[in-house]
């Protein structure tokens, strides 16, 4: 069954502790934390201070997704994350960024934008734990899910198997909701969803539906 990571910034950040506690009580096992620099993507979100505040109010594993140029300069600010994911498109020093993540005790991974070829991850397979396929153009509110990412995920998993790297997890992030979750679950090892979990009728109800689909049932 694919694992679910919930984008915590879709919650009410003014009541961060309560929101995180509610997610944990509803069965969430990992939180996803986006960092956007306004350069690599056209939005500002998720600084180190907010990450530190989040770290203080939960023991849940934190999965940091750096959507920043030169991520190797910023990785160390997120010490305490379980996983750190950097974009292959964001730096010519990808190995350095991944090594920095490993140095601070995080499991390193590579993210790819919807239009990027899976080959962007091929050069670092020996040092990564996962590949995150972004299924929307990030930083644009209301961006639509790109269905071609499903085919890319399937192709990538086939290539990893061919290379004997089946242990590298493949995830899908962006635009994940109850309408497309079943199709995503067929090709991904983990999924990331934020607003679809937090919207009405609320995270408890939405998560029960998410888990039902991920377990192979109906929402």
N, C-alpha and C positions, 0 to 999 in steps of 0.2 A: 504493500500500500504506500503510495507517495506520502511524504511528510508535508505538513503545512506549517509555514512561517507567516506570521501576521504582521503586516506593516503598521507599526505602533503609532506612526505619525498621523494616521487617519483617525485616531482617538482624540478626545478632548484633552489637549495638552495642559489646559488650565487645571485639570483634575487627573494628572498623570498617574499618581499612585493608585487612585481608585480604579482608573481604567485598566491599568496593568493587572491589578488584583482580580478584577472581573474576568479578564481574559484567561488568567491562570486557573481560576475557579471553573471556567467553562472548558478547560482541557487543552488550552494552547501550550505547546511545549517549547516554542522558540519564537522570539520577536525579531522582526526585520527592521533595520534602521537605515534610512536613506540619507545620504549626504550629497547635496547638489551645490555647486559653486557659482552658478550664474554664468559660467563660461563654457564648460563642456556641455552643460544643458542650460536652457534659458530660465533658470529658477534658482532661488536661494533656499536652502533647507538643511537643517540638521547639523549644527555645529558641535564641537567637542564638549561645550558646556552642557548642552541638552543631553548628550550621550552620558556624561558623568552623572547628571541628575537621574537619568533612567537607570543607570547601573546601581545607584544607591537605593532604589525602591523595588528592585526585583532581583531574584536569583535565577530567573529564566535565562537560558543562553541567548546572547545577542548576536545577530548576524548583520554586520555592517557592510553596506553597499556604497562604495565611493564612486560617485559620478563627478569626478573632478579631474582637471588637467594635472599632470605630474603627481599622481597619487602617492608616489614614493615619498613625497615631502610631508604627507599628512597621516600616513598609516599610524605612526607612533602615538598620535593624539587619541587613538581609540583602543589603547591597551585595556584589556578586560573583555574584549569581544571574543566570542567563540570562533567566529569565522569573519574573515575580511575578504571582500570581493572587489577587484579593481578591473577597470575596462582596458581591454587590449588596445582599443583605439586611442586611449588617453595619454599614452607615454611611449617613448622609444626605449624606456628602461624598465620593461615589464618584469624581467627577472629580479631587478633590484627591488621593485615594489613588493613582489611576492616574498622575497627573502626577508624584507622588513616585517611583513605580516608574520612570518614564521618566527622571527626573532623575538617578537613580543608575545608569543605563545598562541597566536591565532592560526586557524586552519585556512590556508590561502586558496583563493579561487579567482577565476577569470570570468568577466561578463562580456557579452557581445550584444551590440545594438541590432535591431531587426534587420537592417540591410547588410550586416557583416557576415562574411562567410565563416563557417566553422573552422576553417584553417587558421583563423586568428588565435585559436587555442592550441594548435598542434605543436608549436615550438616549446611549450612549457608543461607538457603532460607529466614530465617527471617530477614536477614540484607543486602541482595543484591537487586539491581534494575534490573540487567541483567546478562545473561550468554553468553559469547563469545566463540563460537566453532571455533578453528583454523583449517583450512582445508588444510594446507600444513605443512611440517616439517620446522618450522621457522628458519631463519638464513642461509638457503642454497639457494643461488641465482638460480632461475629457477626451484625451487621445484614444483612438480606437485600437482594439486588439488586432494584431496582424496575423491572420491565419497561417501564413507561410511559415511562421515560426514552428508550428507543429511538425511540418515536414522536415525542417532543419533539425529539430530535436531528435526525430526518428533517425535521420541520416547520421547525426553525430553519435548517437548511441551505437549504431551499427559500426561506425568507424572505430569507436573506442573498443568494442568487442573484438573487431578484427586485429587491433593492435595489442590485445591482451590487457587493456586498461579499463575493464568493466567496473573496477572499484571507484572510478571517478563518477560522481553523481552529476546528473543533468537536471537543472531546474528551469522553471518558467516563471517570469515575473512581469506583471503589468497587464491590466485589463482582465485579470482572472476573476470570474464570477460563476454563479451556479449554472448559467446557460452554457458555458464552454468548459466547465471543470472536468466533466467526464472525458471529453476528447483529450484534454491536456493530461489527465491522469494516465492515459494509455501510453504516453510517450515520455513522461517525466518522472524523475525520482523524488522531486520535491517541488512544491508550488508556493508562490508568495502572493498574498492578497491582503489588501488593506481596506479600502472603502467598501467593498462588497461584504466584508465581515462586520464593519462598524455601522453601516446604514440601518435604517428601520427595517424590521422590527427590533433590532438590537443584536449585539454580538452573541448572546447565549443561543437565541433561536437560529441565527445565521450559521453559527459554528456547528450546531447539531446537524444542519442540512449539509454543510460542507463535509463533515466527517462521514455522513451517510453515503455521499457520492464517492468519496475516496475509498471507502470500504467496499465499494461495488454495488451499493444499493441505489435507491432513489431519494432525492431531496424531499 
